[in-house]
Amino acid sequence: MARLALLHWAMMALMAAPALAHANECAQEKAVYGDMDDAYELRFEPAGSAAAVSNKFKFTVRNTSIVAEGVIMRSDDGPHANGTIMFNCPDGDVTGADLRACTVWQGMIYASDMKGDISALPMEGAGAAERLFLPALGPSIRQSIIWGVGKATVAPWDVLTLKGCNE
């Protein structure tokens, strides 16, 4: 009888596991990522009505006041996600030189699972990626306006891991 009760509880636990996993899922537009040194945070937010933008995020340098703006636009040739991180860009009519000066990083953003399988970044409303891969993020930050004394002093790895979900 004790074995049957133990078996019953084990089956209930296994059946509840998918429900618990589902309860812990996070939509991409609410996902929060961090680097392995805990020096940076990338926090997604809803894109709103911006037609060309598929995802938006804030990119912060921990222990500083730096909060950069990030946008992701899908390419015309498929699900590729082209991302840009900008800091203190001027408003209004700007030149290409102005935009280059305030761009911290630009490139493709890829999603990854914990096994390292790469895929397209999920759209808003879909479940959040476990990891993000932003190629050359660290070197780009070292060459940007957010690098230096009183700013960023640690270059992140190119992989950010899901660490939470905005409510």
Backbone torsions as a table, in degrees:
resi	resn	phi	psi	omega
1	MET	NA	-40.0	179.5
2	ALA	-64.0	-36.5	178.0
3	ARG	-64.3	-41.0	178.8
4	LEU	-64.2	-40.8	178.6
5	ALA	-64.8	-41.5	177.9
6	LEU	-64.2	-42.6	177.7
7	LEU	-62.4	-42.6	178.5
8	HIS	-59.8	-47.0	179.6
9	TRP	-65.4	-38.4	178.3
10	ALA	-64.4	-42.3	178.5
11	MET	-64.5	-40.5	179.1
12	MET	-64.2	-39.4	179.6
13	ALA	-65.2	-42.5	178.7
14	LEU	-65.7	-37.3	178.7
15	MET	-70.2	-30.5	-179.7
16	ALA	-79.5	-22.4	-177.2
17	ALA	-56.2	-46.8	177.2
18	PRO	-61.6	-35.3	178.9
19	ALA	-65.7	-40.7	177.7
20	LEU	-65.5	-41.6	178.2
21	ALA	-62.9	-41.6	179.8
22	HIS	-64.7	-38.6	-180.0
23	ALA	-65.2	-28.8	-178.8
24	ASN	-88.6	-2.1	179.9
25	GLU	-65.5	153.0	-178.5
26	CYS	-131.1	134.5	175.4
27	ALA	-71.6	146.5	-176.7
28	GLN	-54.3	-38.6	-177.7
29	GLU	-72.7	-1.2	176.9
30	LYS	-117.8	1.0	-173.6
31	ALA	-73.8	144.7	177.6
32	VAL	-124.4	128.8	-176.9
33	TYR	-121.2	154.0	176.0
34	GLY	-140.9	159.9	176.9
35	ASP	-88.2	169.7	-174.6
36	MET	-71.8	-17.8	177.1
37	ASP	-92.7	-0.4	-177.4
38	ASP	56.6	36.0	179.4
39	ALA	-99.9	-18.0	-176.6
40	TYR	-134.7	152.3	174.9
41	GLU	-136.4	134.8	175.8
42	LEU	-117.3	117.0	-172.8
43	ARG	-120.2	109.8	179.1
44	PHE	-71.0	155.1	175.3
45	GLU	-145.8	159.3	179.5
46	PRO	-59.3	140.1	-177.8
47	ALA	-75.0	-21.3	-179.5
48	GLY	74.1	-141.7	-173.2
49	SER	-95.5	6.8	179.5
50	ALA	-66.3	108.7	-172.1
51	ALA	-63.4	-40.5	-175.6
52	ALA	-80.9	-17.5	-175.8
53	VAL	-95.4	126.3	178.8
54	SER	-94.9	-25.8	178.7
55	ASN	-148.4	149.9	174.1
56	LYS	-129.1	154.7	177.0
57	PHE	-157.5	163.3	171.3
58	LYS	-108.1	138.8	-179.9
59	PHE	-121.2	111.9	-175.3
60	THR	-112.6	147.8	173.2
61	VAL	-100.4	115.2	-176.0
62	ARG	-60.6	148.2	179.0
63	ASN	63.7	21.8	172.0
64	THR	-137.7	175.0	175.8
65	SER	-93.6	8.0	-176.1
66	ILE	-74.5	122.6	172.6
67	VAL	-132.5	107.1	-179.9
68	ALA	-95.0	154.2	179.5
69	GLU	-97.3	139.1	177.6
70	GLY	-128.1	142.7	175.5
71	VAL	-133.8	152.5	176.7
72	ILE	-128.5	129.6	177.2
73	MET	-122.3	135.7	178.7
74	ARG	-78.3	142.8	178.4
75	SER	-78.7	158.9	179.1
76	ASP	-71.0	-19.9	-175.1
77	ASP	-91.7	13.6	177.4
78	GLY	142.5	-152.3	-172.1
79	PRO	-83.5	7.6	-177.8
80	HIS	-61.2	138.2	-177.5
81	ALA	-110.3	110.4	179.4
82	ASN	-95.0	116.9	-175.7
83	GLY	-108.7	154.1	176.2
84	THR	-140.4	134.6	173.0
85	ILE	-114.7	124.9	-177.7
86	MET	-127.2	148.2	179.7
87	PHE	-133.5	124.9	177.8
88	ASN	53.3	45.6	176.1
89	CYS	-73.4	142.8	178.5
90	PRO	-70.6	154.3	176.4
91	ASP	-90.7	164.8	174.9
92	GLY	80.7	-152.8	180.0
93	ASP	-69.5	118.4	179.9
94	VAL	-127.4	155.6	178.7
95	THR	-93.8	168.5	174.5
96	GLY	-60.5	-36.9	178.6
97	ALA	-64.3	-39.0	177.3
98	ASP	-60.8	-45.0	-179.1
99	LEU	-67.1	-40.5	177.7
100	ARG	-62.5	-37.8	-178.2
101	ALA	-67.1	-31.8	-177.6
102	CYS	-98.4	-1.4	178.9
103	THR	-84.2	122.1	-179.7
104	VAL	-85.8	-43.8	-178.5
105	TRP	-153.2	146.4	174.1
106	GLN	-147.3	135.1	178.9
107	GLY	167.7	-172.2	179.0
108	MET	-81.2	139.9	174.4
109	ILE	-109.1	129.9	180.0
110	TYR	-118.0	150.6	173.5
111	ALA	-95.7	154.0	177.4
112	SER	-146.5	148.3	171.3
113	ASP	-92.6	-179.3	-176.3
114	MET	-71.2	-14.9	176.1
115	LYS	-85.2	-11.6	-179.7
116	GLY	98.1	5.0	177.2
117	ASP	-71.6	127.1	-176.0
118	ILE	-93.5	141.9	176.7
119	SER	-149.6	179.1	177.6
120	ALA	-71.5	150.1	175.8
121	LEU	-63.0	131.6	178.7
122	PRO	-62.3	146.6	175.4
123	MET	-76.5	167.3	174.0
124	GLU	-56.8	142.7	-180.0
125	GLY	91.5	-21.1	177.9
126	ALA	-87.3	163.3	177.4
127	GLY	-63.4	143.8	-176.6
128	ALA	-69.1	146.7	174.5
129	ALA	-68.6	147.8	178.1
130	GLU	-72.2	-33.6	179.0
131	ARG	-141.3	155.7	172.3
132	LEU	-118.1	143.4	176.5
133	PHE	-119.6	115.2	178.6
134	LEU	-116.4	92.7	-175.0
135	PRO	-56.1	132.7	176.8
136	ALA	64.8	26.5	178.2
137	LEU	-61.8	-49.4	-179.1
138	GLY	-58.3	-53.6	178.5
139	PRO	-60.4	-34.9	178.6
140	SER	-65.9	-40.7	178.9
141	ILE	-64.1	-40.6	178.9
142	ARG	-60.6	-26.3	-179.0
143	GLN	-99.0	6.3	-173.0
144	SER	-104.0	177.3	-179.6
145	ILE	-74.2	-10.0	178.8
146	ILE	-92.3	5.2	-178.4
147	TRP	-99.6	136.7	172.8
148	GLY	137.0	-171.3	-178.5
149	VAL	-61.4	129.6	-179.1
150	GLY	78.0	2.8	179.7
151	LYS	-125.3	-146.7	177.4
152	ALA	-70.6	135.2	177.6
153	THR	-130.1	-0.3	176.9
154	VAL	-123.0	123.8	177.3
155	ALA	-85.0	126.8	-177.6
156	PRO	-77.0	160.1	167.5
157	TRP	-69.1	169.2	-176.8
158	ASP	-84.7	-0.7	-178.7
159	VAL	-114.0	128.4	175.6
160	LEU	-115.2	140.4	-175.1
161	THR	-110.7	140.3	176.8
162	LEU	-58.5	124.9	-179.4
163	LYS	-124.9	-4.5	179.0
164	GLY	179.9	-175.8	-177.0
165	CYS	-142.1	127.8	174.0
166	ASN	-66.8	146.8	176.4
167	GLU	-100.1	NA	NA
